[in-house]
Amino acid sequence: MADYAFPDVPSTVEWKTQEGQPVIEVDNLGIEFLRGRRRNLSLREIIFTGKSAHNRETFWALRNVSFTVGRGEAVGLVGGNGGGKSTLLKMIAGTLLPDEGQARVGEGVAPLIELTGGFIGELTARENIFLTAGLHGMSREETEARFDDIVDFAGPAVRDGLDVPYRHFSSGMQVRLGFAVITCLDEPIILVDEVLAVGDAAFREKCYNRMESLLDQGRTLFLVSHSASDLLRFCTRGLYLNGGTLVGDGPMDEIMDRYLSELMGDDYQQPSLEEREDQRLSREDAKIKRRLRREAERAKLEDEAARRAVLG
Ligand SMILES: Nc1ncnc2c1ncn2[C@@H]1O[C@H](COP(=O)(O)OP(=O)(O)OP(=O)(O)O)[C@@H](O)[C@H]1O
């Protein structure tokens, strides 16, 4: 069996919001951190300046960030290193709390925002699968029903290591398992932070297919990546964070152009109008195809339900 042949994810998402309603509302969000490096002060500085023994200098990793995301949108986050992208994702996932403003999320969130996927190093991969699925509301029976799909997707190395403590997994195996579990959950919002770069080419292709499939189901995707082609492939809207401030919000290709030209200056060759139009058309095309597939799937389910009702 080819590595990319895998069962499609089940479409059992239950929505709390109405179509067209925002699923994420970020309002004036801000978070302040202590600077990582804490310089020890000299005795003279402590006595004469009245400062404490550690330098408690703080900075705003994000500030005044506001935007909303609609159901089914695929949003790409760009920005240079330290711009605040991962911090924003963690705040949407609820693993970091804001010092100012708020991030309201109207649906469940499946986050893959750290290599480890939030898994616990001391537990085995098998135990982590059940724990994560349970934390996202899946019963033991539901998890058992999807267990083989998860492990098939993650690949043979993960299957062989199912009963090994997770901390012994290589980074590639960790990503494989993390992505397989997170995308098998029924959560309507998926957050993915720069994890696709870690897997090998065959696994990346599997991940791309799965992301397409999740978008087909109308899920909302938030993707952080330094890969322009990944972002342009999946995202229609781009957000640009610079120094913790949201400096751009618009069509993904335009945001990408702006970010890359600011990053690379004269070395950046902006696509021609024709190339840009081609990119836009192929994305629109993909979006229409996804919508049609989704409608066909919905019609099939309705037909089946009607048939079952007639047959009693
Ligand atoms: N827990 C923390 N404590 C202190 N500083 C932090 C913490 N987490 C992140 N930072 C700092 O906040 C800033 C934003 O970090 P963040 O990881 O969100 O950037 P990023 O845009 O994801 O960067 P990259 O592209 O390099 O992954 C950086 O200066 C980082 O060092």
The ligand as a MOL file (V3000), in Angstrom:
LIG
                    3D

  0  0  0     0  0            999 V3000
M  V30 BEGIN CTAB
M  V30 COUNTS 31 33 0 0 0
M  V30 BEGIN ATOM
M  V30 1 N 6.8850 31.9170 27.8160 0
M  V30 2 C 7.6090 32.9410 27.3560 0
M  V30 3 N 8.3200 33.7260 28.2110 0
M  V30 4 C 9.0360 34.7690 27.7690 0
M  V30 5 N 9.1170 35.1310 26.4630 0
M  V30 6 C 8.4410 34.3900 25.5720 0
M  V30 7 C 7.6560 33.2560 25.9540 0
M  V30 8 N 7.1010 32.7190 24.8460 0
M  V30 9 C 7.5120 33.4680 23.8130 0
M  V30 10 N 8.3110 34.4760 24.2400 0
M  V30 11 C 8.8920 35.5430 23.4250 0
M  V30 12 O 7.8050 36.2090 22.7810 0
M  V30 13 C 8.1760 36.6090 21.4690 0
M  V30 14 C 7.2210 35.9990 20.4600 0
M  V30 15 O 7.4940 34.6150 20.4070 0
M  V30 16 P 6.7080 33.6300 19.4280 0
M  V30 17 O 7.2110 32.2520 19.7000 0
M  V30 18 O 5.2500 33.8690 19.5340 0
M  V30 19 O 7.2160 34.1270 17.9830 0
M  V30 20 P 6.9900 33.4650 16.5560 0
M  V30 21 O 6.4380 34.5280 15.6620 0
M  V30 22 O 6.1910 32.2100 16.6650 0
M  V30 23 O 8.4880 33.1420 16.1440 0
M  V30 24 P 9.1420 32.0060 15.2180 0
M  V30 25 O 8.7950 32.3320 13.8030 0
M  V30 26 O 10.5900 32.1770 15.4880 0
M  V30 27 O 8.6270 30.6740 15.6730 0
M  V30 28 C 9.6360 36.1830 21.2880 0
M  V30 29 O 10.4410 37.2880 21.6320 0
M  V30 30 C 9.7920 35.0610 22.3020 0
M  V30 31 O 11.1380 34.9600 22.7480 0
M  V30 END ATOM
M  V30 BEGIN BOND
M  V30 1 1 1 2
M  V30 2 1 2 3
M  V30 3 2 2 7
M  V30 4 2 3 4
M  V30 5 1 4 5
M  V30 6 2 5 6
M  V30 7 1 6 7
M  V30 8 1 6 10
M  V30 9 1 7 8
M  V30 10 2 8 9
M  V30 11 1 9 10
M  V30 12 1 10 11
M  V30 13 1 11 12
M  V30 14 1 11 30
M  V30 15 1 12 13
M  V30 16 1 13 14
M  V30 17 1 13 28
M  V30 18 1 14 15
M  V30 19 1 15 16
M  V30 20 2 16 17
M  V30 21 1 16 18
M  V30 22 1 16 19
M  V30 23 1 19 20
M  V30 24 2 20 21
M  V30 25 1 20 22
M  V30 26 1 20 23
M  V30 27 1 23 24
M  V30 28 2 24 25
M  V30 29 1 24 26
M  V30 30 1 24 27
M  V30 31 1 28 29
M  V30 32 1 28 30
M  V30 33 1 30 31
M  V30 END BOND
M  V30 END CTAB
M  END
